[in-house]
Amino acid sequence: MVFRTLLAVFATVAAAQGQSCVFPFTYHGGTFNSCTSVDSDVAWCSTDAVYIGNYVDCDERYCTFPFTYHGMTFTTCTMYDDDRPWCSISPQYGSDHVYCSDGAAVLSVDAEVDKPAGCHFPFEYNGVTHTTCTMADSSDPWCSLDQVFDGDWAWCTEGDCVFPFEYANKTYDSCTTDDNDGFAWCSMTPLFEDNWVYCESGGCGGALTDRQGRVESPNYPVGYPDNQDCKWLLQPRGGHATISFGDFNLEASGSLFTTCPFDYVQVTALDGTDTGQRCGTDTPANVSSHTDITVHFVTDASINSRGFYFDYSVLGGAPGTQACGGEVTGNSGEVASSGFPAHYDNNVDCTWTLPPRDGTTGVTVTFTEFILEHVEEHELGQYTGCIYDFVEIFDGPNRLGRWCGDKGPDPVTSANGLKVRFKTDAHTVDSGFKFSYQYST
């Protein structure tokens, strides 16, 4: 490929100098918040804010863990469907992936495949037998994957709805948008009893019911249609929801002012977060919230552009558990895992966010206590890595590492903000951890 051939020398020089990705970066009018394979056969990134020929091929440092591929969830690099270890740069594998270094941890397929998310009816939970999805100890309908609930569960979807169902003296043979702000929904029972779920949209917009994935504007990247008015809804369901835009290119406002009178995207959350209307290449900021997030996309009757994509994820949230994580408050404080120092819970997945703040020069995170499930050596004598319960720290888009057992992270300082992720599996717990944070002025 001409692009790769002409710039190969730049990649060599950049790698030799130890340069790393700069996010976001601009390339041919598009803004990228993560590695991309545009005009290339491998994922790459610019080492300058505006691409001028300097780039590096991305490696596993820029991968997203866990990621989903063909219905399976992977927590490290994998050799599934390939003879070299690889990983995805987005939570839901699209096409962008990178090859991992020789020293990267690689799991066998059996160890990294999640249990199929199929409801088992009837199922027993806390001594009660359920023949359909239930809202017991939850804000949304869910089901057990086992005959007797053993910690494996799934949120219900429109595939678990009952048709026909009756609502407000009307009978419905399919999903409806009645009384729900334009979002399609359906009932879990023949007679509506406030037990319902959102339906997937067949067109532009709709409820995002998976725990992670990627959404593209219609016809991306060829160009979106005129006269669009679309809304995507992401619900944290007791956890923590995040929206992160990658490529973003809409019709520009044509004005020195910040308003977008033609085409725009606006992201809002029920906690009051509002990105305002964004157009041109003015990419919306990432949004994380414990409340519902809505992405609103509007276009006028003329002139369009490439469009956009965004990645979404929901961490934490489960029947009978409390949400954890979220954005820390104050310029200093202390955070502990739930149940510390007795023990944390199984099936936890939450992230604490420590964003950059005006008037400060950076933030430092220091772990003072750290005892998670210990990882034994593999029966063949090879270390398997932190695949059960672990803590990860992110400095901007870069994952600094993953820790487990009794060896916690060293103090970390960043001017870009930090994220601390805590994930546990369905078996074996320990006392947990405690960390302090301090913003510098």
Secondary structure as GFF3:
##gff-version 3
##sequence-region A 1 441
A	DSSP	alpha_helix	2	16	.	.	.	ID=ss1
A	DSSP	beta_strand	25	27	.	.	.	ID=ss2
A	DSSP	beta_strand	30	32	.	.	.	ID=ss3
A	DSSP	beta_strand	44	46	.	.	.	ID=ss4
A	DSSP	beta_strand	55	57	.	.	.	ID=ss5
A	DSSP	three_ten_helix	60	62	.	.	.	ID=ss6
A	DSSP	beta_strand	67	69	.	.	.	ID=ss7
A	DSSP	beta_strand	72	74	.	.	.	ID=ss8
A	DSSP	beta_strand	86	88	.	.	.	ID=ss9
A	DSSP	beta_strand	97	99	.	.	.	ID=ss10
A	DSSP	alpha_helix	109	112	.	.	.	ID=ss11
A	DSSP	beta_strand	123	125	.	.	.	ID=ss12
A	DSSP	beta_strand	128	130	.	.	.	ID=ss13
A	DSSP	beta_strand	142	144	.	.	.	ID=ss14
A	DSSP	beta_strand	153	155	.	.	.	ID=ss15
A	DSSP	three_ten_helix	158	160	.	.	.	ID=ss16
A	DSSP	beta_strand	165	167	.	.	.	ID=ss17
A	DSSP	beta_strand	170	172	.	.	.	ID=ss18
A	DSSP	beta_strand	185	187	.	.	.	ID=ss19
A	DSSP	beta_strand	196	198	.	.	.	ID=ss20
A	DSSP	beta_strand	206	208	.	.	.	ID=ss21
A	DSSP	beta_strand	212	216	.	.	.	ID=ss22
A	DSSP	beta_strand	229	234	.	.	.	ID=ss23
A	DSSP	beta_strand	240	249	.	.	.	ID=ss24
A	DSSP	beta_strand	264	269	.	.	.	ID=ss25
A	DSSP	beta_strand	287	289	.	.	.	ID=ss26
A	DSSP	beta_strand	293	298	.	.	.	ID=ss27
A	DSSP	beta_strand	307	315	.	.	.	ID=ss28
A	DSSP	beta_strand	326	327	.	.	.	ID=ss29
A	DSSP	beta_strand	332	336	.	.	.	ID=ss30
A	DSSP	beta_strand	349	354	.	.	.	ID=ss31
A	DSSP	beta_strand	362	371	.	.	.	ID=ss32
A	DSSP	beta_strand	390	395	.	.	.	ID=ss33
A	DSSP	beta_strand	398	403	.	.	.	ID=ss34
A	DSSP	beta_strand	412	414	.	.	.	ID=ss35
A	DSSP	beta_strand	418	423	.	.	.	ID=ss36
A	DSSP	beta_strand	432	440	.	.	.	ID=ss37
###
